[in-house]
Amino acid sequence: MTSILHIIASPRGHESNSRTLATTYINAKLEKDPSITIDTLDLWHENLPEFSGDQASAKMTFFGVGEMNNSLKTVWDEIVEIVSRFTSADEIVISVPMWNGSIPYKLKHYIDIITQPGLLFGFDPEAGYSGLLENKKATVFYTSGVFSPGANEKYGTNFHSTYLAWWFDMIGINEVKAVRFQPSLLTGTPEEDFNNALVRASTV
Ligand SMILES: Cc1cc2nc3c(=O)[nH]c(=O)nc-3n(C[C@H](O)[C@H](O)[C@H](O)COP(=O)(O)O)c2cc1C
């Protein structure tokens, strides 16, 4: 049985274009295979812990900085639990608008929590980073108001899909598909463009 984790990074609820594209994709998959399980992680309604001093110290123990004492172990256990929700999915679906050239801070917060040594990546001084995830894929639904691939740089620089592409590679997810509705605002034909994106979402 296949499982999908849908990570929602837009706070716009049912108004969100990226979320509508992702749910269109998921519904099309469910129509073909009703046994697929869907876990929805709405980052704007999820009570994620801060990633602050103790969490950072716990992470650094894996790089030889300090020791994992009992209080660090408690925050580490909480991280491991959040990571296991991510790693238990066969496919990661992310709906993500561009915010100020990059991803919304709630998604970066989540990535900072789950991107952990020994769980998502390994590190070797010679070989560098290596992804620890295997046999997983990801499908990402990107939206942006004015930026689009190939647009003049006066419409922004892409730290959005480029960042996520780097991160997927770092953690070992190599099969990544993307559907874009870009630009969503700086177009004379927003409805037509969105309908075309919906078709791409249901057939990707
Ligand atoms: C806080 C914020 C920052 C944004 N920054 C950008 C940006 O840098 N570049 C851009 O093209 N659009 C930007 N937008 C527009 C959104 O990316 C765009 O409206 C997108 O289609 C929203 O997707 P959604 O409906 O899934 O939320 C921004 C919107 C918000 C609310």
The ligand as an SDF file (V2000), in Angstrom:
LIG
                    3D

 31 33  0  0  0  0  0  0  0  0999 V2000
    4.3380   36.9580    1.9860 C   0  0  0  0  0  0  0  0  0  0  0  0
    4.2600   36.7900    0.4860 C   0  0  0  0  0  0  0  0  0  0  0  0
    5.4280   36.8920   -0.2640 C   0  0  0  0  0  0  0  0  0  0  0  0
    5.3980   36.7030   -1.6380 C   0  0  0  0  0  0  0  0  0  0  0  0
    6.5650   36.7690   -2.3430 N   0  0  0  0  0  0  0  0  0  0  0  0
    6.5520   36.5610   -3.6890 C   0  0  0  0  0  0  0  0  0  0  0  0
    7.7710   36.6060   -4.4320 C   0  0  0  0  0  0  0  0  0  0  0  0
    8.8700   36.8110   -3.9330 O   0  0  0  0  0  0  0  0  0  0  0  0
    7.6950   36.4040   -5.7820 N   0  0  0  0  0  0  0  0  0  0  0  0
    6.5140   36.1600   -6.4100 C   0  0  0  0  0  0  0  0  0  0  0  0
    6.5150   35.9840   -7.6240 O   0  0  0  0  0  0  0  0  0  0  0  0
    5.3400   36.0870   -5.7020 N   0  0  0  0  0  0  0  0  0  0  0  0
    5.3380   36.2800   -4.3700 C   0  0  0  0  0  0  0  0  0  0  0  0
    4.1680   36.1890   -3.6490 N   0  0  0  0  0  0  0  0  0  0  0  0
    2.9140   35.8290   -4.3610 C   0  0  0  0  0  0  0  0  0  0  0  0
    2.5680   34.3360   -4.1790 C   0  0  0  0  0  0  0  0  0  0  0  0
    3.6830   33.5030   -4.4320 O   0  0  0  0  0  0  0  0  0  0  0  0
    1.4600   33.9790   -5.1880 C   0  0  0  0  0  0  0  0  0  0  0  0
    0.3260   34.7750   -4.9510 O   0  0  0  0  0  0  0  0  0  0  0  0
    1.1150   32.5020   -5.1700 C   0  0  0  0  0  0  0  0  0  0  0  0
    0.3440   32.1970   -6.3080 O   0  0  0  0  0  0  0  0  0  0  0  0
    0.3210   32.1050   -3.9100 C   0  0  0  0  0  0  0  0  0  0  0  0
    0.1250   30.6990   -3.8810 O   0  0  0  0  0  0  0  0  0  0  0  0
   -0.9840   30.0530   -2.9450 P   0  0  0  0  0  0  0  0  0  0  0  0
   -2.3250   30.4350   -3.5720 O   0  0  0  0  0  0  0  0  0  0  0  0
   -0.7420   28.6030   -2.9560 O   0  0  0  0  0  0  0  0  0  0  0  0
   -0.8240   30.6540   -1.5750 O   0  0  0  0  0  0  0  0  0  0  0  0
    4.1610   36.4170   -2.2780 C   0  0  0  0  0  0  0  0  0  0  0  0
    2.9860   36.3290   -1.5040 C   0  0  0  0  0  0  0  0  0  0  0  0
    3.0300   36.5150   -0.1460 C   0  0  0  0  0  0  0  0  0  0  0  0
    1.7560   36.3990    0.6560 C   0  0  0  0  0  0  0  0  0  0  0  0
  1  2  1  0
  2  3  1  0
  2 30  2  0
  3  4  2  0
  4  5  1  0
  4 28  1  0
  5  6  2  0
  6  7  1  0
  6 13  1  0
  7  8  2  0
  7  9  1  0
  9 10  1  0
 10 11  2  0
 10 12  1  0
 12 13  2  0
 13 14  1  0
 14 15  1  0
 14 28  1  0
 15 16  1  0
 16 17  1  0
 16 18  1  0
 18 19  1  0
 18 20  1  0
 20 21  1  0
 20 22  1  0
 22 23  1  0
 23 24  1  0
 24 25  2  0
 24 26  1  0
 24 27  1  0
 28 29  2  0
 29 30  1  0
 30 31  1  0
M  END
$$$$
